[in-house]
């Protein structure tokens, strides 16, 4: 399986010393790289949707109970680096 490097940065820089604010993930797809980022920075919540705004901020979302379609609960935000 071929992988690609995807680098993301946390928008918050006041992280614990052992947590990087920028990190590269090797993954077979962009979506899997985002899930790896969620695993690293946000406790592994399953990403079911994303939203990218005009400034390049990626909002990771998880499905709310009983929810159908786009949206959900916000897991956290990242930026592509």
C-alpha positions in Angstrom: 0.0 0.0 0.0 1.4 3.4 -1.0 1.4 6.1 1.6 1.8 9.9 1.3 3.1 12.4 3.9 0.5 14.8 5.3 1.6 17.5 7.7 -0.8 19.3 10.0 -0.4 21.9 12.7 -2.6 22.4 15.8 -4.0 25.9 16.0 -3.2 25.8 19.8 0.5 26.1 20.6 0.3 25.8 24.4 0.4 22.0 24.3 2.2 19.7 26.9 5.9 19.3 26.4 5.7 15.8 24.9 3.0 16.8 22.3 4.2 18.4 19.0 2.2 21.3 17.7 3.1 20.2 14.1 3.3 16.6 13.0 3.6 14.6 9.8 1.5 11.5 9.3 2.2 8.8 6.7 -1.1 7.5 5.4 -2.7 6.0 2.3 -5.3 8.7 2.1 -5.9 12.3 3.3 -8.9 11.1 5.4 -6.8 8.5 7.1 -4.1 11.1 7.9 -6.8 13.3 9.5 -7.9 10.3 11.6 -4.3 9.8 12.7 -4.2 13.5 13.6 -7.4 13.1 15.7 -5.9 10.0 17.3 -2.7 12.0 18.2 -4.2 15.3 19.3 -7.8 14.7 20.2 -8.1 11.3 22.0 -8.9 9.2 18.9 -12.5 10.3 18.3 -13.8 8.9 15.0 -14.0 11.6 12.3 -17.2 11.4 10.3 -16.9 14.7 8.5 -14.7 17.7 8.0 -15.2 21.4 7.1 -12.5 23.6 5.7 -13.0 27.4 5.9 -11.6 30.1 3.6 -8.5 30.5 5.8 -7.5 26.8 5.5 -8.7 25.8 9.0 -9.8 22.2 9.0 -12.6 21.4 11.5 -12.8 17.7 12.4 -16.3 16.5 13.3 -17.8 13.4 14.8 -21.4 12.4 14.3 -23.8 13.4 17.0 -26.1 10.6 18.3 -28.9 10.0 15.9 -27.6 12.6 13.4 -27.9 12.1 9.7 -25.9 14.1 7.0 -23.3 16.8 7.3 -22.0 18.2 10.6 -21.7 16.8 14.1 -19.8 17.5 17.2 -16.5 19.4 16.8 -13.5 17.3 17.7 -10.9 20.0 17.1 -9.3 22.2 14.5 -6.1 21.9 12.5 -4.3 23.6 9.6 -2.4 22.0 6.8 1.3 22.8 7.0 
